[in-house]
């Protein structure tokens, strides 16, 4: 029996797997921006950490939220 050879893969121009990932837009926040979060609700930005994270005050609770801020929306 002959060993199986790997077939060469064809490049398909319309394939969705050939597309390079697109950089997503990361929203910029500033101190005292009003924001809303899907889990915590309405809050205010207290601290911005070099576009890596923001600290948001939701009433009595302060939460550190990391990028890409998927559930955080600026009002």
C-alpha positions as CSV (number, residue, x, y, z in Angstrom):
1,X,0.0,0.0,0.0
2,X,1.3,3.5,-0.9
3,X,1.5,6.2,1.8
4,X,-1.0,9.0,1.3
5,X,0.3,12.3,0.1
6,X,-1.0,15.6,1.4
7,X,-2.9,17.4,-1.4
8,X,-1.8,21.0,-2.1
9,X,-4.5,23.5,-1.1
10,X,-6.0,25.8,-3.7
11,X,-6.3,29.5,-3.2
12,X,-10.0,30.4,-3.5
13,X,-10.4,34.2,-4.0
14,X,-14.0,34.3,-2.7
15,X,-13.3,32.2,0.4
16,X,-14.1,33.9,3.8
17,X,-11.1,32.1,5.3
18,X,-8.6,34.0,3.1
19,X,-9.6,37.4,4.6
20,X,-7.2,39.0,7.0
21,X,-8.8,40.1,10.3
22,X,-9.8,43.8,10.4
23,X,-8.7,45.8,13.4
24,X,-11.7,46.7,15.4
25,X,-12.4,50.3,16.5
26,X,-11.6,50.8,20.2
27,X,-13.6,53.7,21.7
28,X,-11.7,56.3,23.6
29,X,-12.9,57.4,27.0
30,X,-12.0,60.4,29.1
31,X,-12.4,61.1,32.8
32,X,-16.0,62.1,33.7
33,X,-17.5,60.6,30.6
34,X,-21.0,59.2,31.2
35,X,-21.2,55.6,30.2
36,X,-23.6,52.6,30.4
37,X,-22.7,49.0,30.9
38,X,-24.8,45.9,30.0
39,X,-24.3,44.4,33.5
40,X,-23.6,47.3,35.8
41,X,-25.8,50.1,34.3
42,X,-25.2,53.8,34.3
43,X,-21.8,55.1,35.5
44,X,-19.0,57.7,35.2
45,X,-15.4,57.2,34.1
46,X,-13.0,57.9,37.0
47,X,-9.7,56.8,35.6
48,X,-8.2,56.0,32.2
49,X,-5.2,53.6,32.1
50,X,-3.3,54.2,28.8
51,X,-6.1,52.8,26.6
52,X,-5.8,49.4,28.2
53,X,-8.5,49.8,30.9
54,X,-10.9,52.3,32.4
55,X,-12.2,52.5,36.0
56,X,-15.8,53.3,36.1
57,X,-17.9,54.2,39.1
58,X,-21.3,52.7,39.1
59,X,-23.0,54.2,42.2
60,X,-21.1,52.8,45.2
61,X,-19.1,50.2,43.1
62,X,-15.9,50.9,41.1
63,X,-15.2,48.5,38.3
64,X,-12.0,48.2,36.2
65,X,-13.0,47.3,32.6
66,X,-10.4,46.1,30.1
67,X,-10.3,46.8,26.3
68,X,-12.0,46.2,23.9
69,X,-14.9,47.6,26.1
70,X,-17.4,45.3,24.4
71,X,-20.3,46.0,26.9
72,X,-19.4,49.6,27.6
73,X,-21.1,52.4,25.7
74,X,-20.4,56.2,25.9
75,X,-23.5,58.3,26.3
